Amino acid sequence: MLDIAINTDQPAAEFYADLTSSAAALVDGEPDAIANMANIAALIWQYLPGLNWAGFYRVIDDELVLGPFQGKTACIRIAMGAGVCGTAAASGKVQRVADVHAFPGHIACDADSRSELVVPVLKNAKVIAVLDLDSPLPDHFRPEDATGMAKLIGAIADSLG
């Protein structure tokens, strides 16, 4: 068992370096993508303040299907290109949304969510999943959160699919 302790009060670059290092240690040597997604969702949920949902949607047969997560129950299937998650999956680009209610086609799985950060998981230049982070706080996610999460997912993407 890993003994993980991350200081959430340190500067963002250091926080994300520690979070990425811990994520890499969690997935090291584990071949099961679902188990790895579950541990990464739990790690992020534990250390990133202000979340009401943290988890993955996996690309299966050209749609997003709910994967491991922490938080309230969620939408099970999302069409590619639909909502914030579908947009991230279709474009392969990080989506940082300050006000989800202003996002065209937003899918309200949880009416309490106000802002969202979605990071595509790429393997061999193909989107295989997305990491979805929701917050009940408006404009919660900063540019450094998008950068930090993108680096974290990039560092462990091979273990997620």
C-alpha positions as CSV (number, residue, x, y, z in Angstrom):
1,M,0.0,0.0,0.0
2,L,1.3,3.5,-0.8
3,D,1.5,6.1,1.8
4,I,0.4,9.2,-0.1
5,A,0.5,12.7,1.5
6,I,0.2,15.7,-0.7
7,N,0.3,19.3,0.6
8,T,-2.7,21.0,-1.0
9,D,-1.5,24.4,0.2
10,Q,1.7,24.5,-1.9
11,P,2.0,26.4,-5.3
12,A,0.1,24.8,-8.1
13,A,3.1,23.6,-10.1
14,E,4.4,21.7,-7.0
15,F,1.0,20.4,-6.1
16,Y,0.5,18.9,-9.6
17,A,4.0,17.5,-9.7
18,D,3.3,15.7,-6.4
19,L,-0.2,14.6,-7.6
20,T,1.3,13.3,-10.9
21,S,4.0,11.4,-9.0
22,S,1.5,9.8,-6.8
23,A,-0.7,8.9,-9.7
24,A,2.2,7.3,-11.5
25,A,3.1,5.3,-8.4
26,L,-0.6,4.1,-8.1
27,V,-0.7,2.7,-11.6
28,D,2.9,1.4,-11.8
29,G,2.8,-2.3,-12.7
30,E,-1.0,-2.5,-12.7
31,P,-2.3,-3.7,-16.1
32,D,-6.0,-3.3,-15.4
33,A,-7.3,0.1,-16.8
34,I,-10.5,0.1,-14.8
35,A,-8.6,-0.4,-11.5
36,N,-6.2,2.3,-12.5
37,M,-9.1,4.7,-13.4
38,A,-10.7,4.0,-10.0
39,N,-7.6,4.8,-8.1
40,I,-6.9,8.0,-10.0
41,A,-10.5,9.2,-9.5
42,A,-10.1,8.5,-5.8
43,L,-6.7,10.3,-5.6
44,I,-8.0,13.4,-7.4
45,W,-11.2,13.4,-5.3
46,Q,-9.1,13.2,-2.1
47,Y,-6.7,15.9,-2.9
48,L,-8.3,18.4,-5.3
49,P,-10.6,20.7,-3.2
50,G,-14.0,22.0,-4.4
51,L,-15.1,19.0,-6.4
52,N,-18.5,17.4,-6.5
53,W,-17.6,14.8,-9.1
54,A,-14.3,13.2,-10.3
55,G,-14.1,10.4,-12.7
56,F,-13.8,8.9,-16.2
57,Y,-15.9,8.3,-19.3
58,R,-14.4,5.6,-21.6
59,V,-14.8,5.6,-25.4
60,I,-16.7,2.5,-26.4
61,D,-18.2,2.1,-29.8
62,D,-18.0,5.8,-30.6
63,E,-19.7,7.0,-27.5
64,L,-18.6,7.8,-23.9
65,V,-19.6,5.3,-21.3
66,L,-19.4,5.9,-17.6
67,G,-16.2,4.6,-15.9
68,P,-14.9,4.7,-12.4
69,F,-15.7,7.8,-10.4
70,Q,-16.2,9.5,-7.1
71,G,-19.4,11.6,-6.4
72,K,-23.1,11.4,-7.1
73,T,-24.6,9.0,-9.6
74,A,-24.0,10.2,-13.2
75,C,-25.1,10.0,-16.8
76,I,-24.1,6.6,-18.2
77,R,-23.7,7.4,-21.9
78,I,-22.7,10.6,-23.7
79,A,-22.6,11.0,-27.4
80,M,-19.4,12.1,-29.0
81,G,-19.5,15.9,-29.4
82,A,-22.3,16.3,-26.9
83,G,-21.8,18.4,-23.8
84,V,-18.4,19.2,-22.3
85,C,-17.2,15.6,-22.1
86,G,-18.3,14.8,-25.6
87,T,-16.7,18.0,-26.9
88,A,-13.4,17.1,-25.2
89,A,-13.6,13.6,-26.6
90,A,-14.4,14.7,-30.2
91,S,-11.8,17.5,-30.3
92,G,-9.1,15.8,-28.2
93,K,-8.7,19.1,-26.4
94,V,-9.0,20.1,-22.7
95,Q,-12.2,21.8,-21.9
96,R,-12.2,24.3,-19.0
97,V,-15.7,25.7,-18.5
98,A,-16.3,28.5,-16.0
99,D,-20.1,28.3,-16.2
100,V,-21.5,25.0,-17.5
101,H,-25.0,26.5,-17.9
102,A,-23.6,28.8,-20.6
103,F,-22.0,25.9,-22.5
104,P,-24.0,25.0,-25.6
105,G,-25.5,21.6,-25.2
106,H,-24.4,21.1,-21.6
107,I,-25.6,17.8,-20.2
108,A,-26.7,18.4,-16.6
109,C,-26.0,15.1,-14.8
110,D,-25.9,17.0,-11.5
111,A,-27.8,20.3,-11.4
112,D,-25.4,21.4,-8.6
113,S,-22.4,21.5,-11.0
114,R,-21.4,25.0,-12.0
115,S,-17.9,24.6,-13.6
116,E,-16.1,21.7,-15.3
117,L,-12.7,20.6,-16.4
118,V,-12.5,17.7,-18.9
119,V,-9.2,16.2,-20.0
120,P,-9.0,13.8,-22.9
121,V,-7.0,10.6,-22.3
122,L,-4.9,9.9,-25.5
123,K,-3.2,6.6,-26.3
124,N,-1.4,6.3,-29.6
125,A,-2.8,9.7,-30.6
126,K,-6.4,8.4,-30.1
127,V,-8.9,9.5,-27.4
128,I,-9.7,6.5,-25.3
129,A,-11.4,8.2,-22.4
130,V,-11.9,11.6,-20.7
131,L,-11.2,12.6,-17.1
132,D,-14.2,14.7,-16.0
133,L,-14.0,17.0,-12.9
134,D,-17.1,19.0,-11.8
135,S,-17.4,21.7,-9.1
136,P,-20.4,23.3,-7.5
137,L,-18.4,26.5,-7.5
138,P,-18.6,28.9,-10.5
139,D,-15.3,29.4,-12.4
140,H,-13.5,27.0,-10.0
141,F,-10.9,25.6,-12.3
142,R,-7.8,27.8,-13.1
143,P,-5.6,27.5,-16.1
144,E,-3.0,25.8,-13.9
145,D,-5.5,23.1,-13.0
146,A,-6.0,22.4,-16.8
147,T,-2.3,22.3,-17.3
148,G,-1.6,20.2,-14.3
149,M,-4.4,17.7,-15.0
150,A,-3.3,17.4,-18.6
151,K,0.3,16.6,-17.6
152,L,-1.0,14.1,-15.0
153,I,-3.2,12.3,-17.6
154,G,-0.4,12.4,-20.1
155,A,2.0,10.8,-17.7
156,I,-0.3,7.8,-17.0
157,A,-2.4,7.5,-20.2
158,D,-0.9,4.2,-21.2
159,S,-2.2,2.6,-18.0
160,L,-5.7,3.8,-18.6
161,G,-6.6,1.8,-21.7
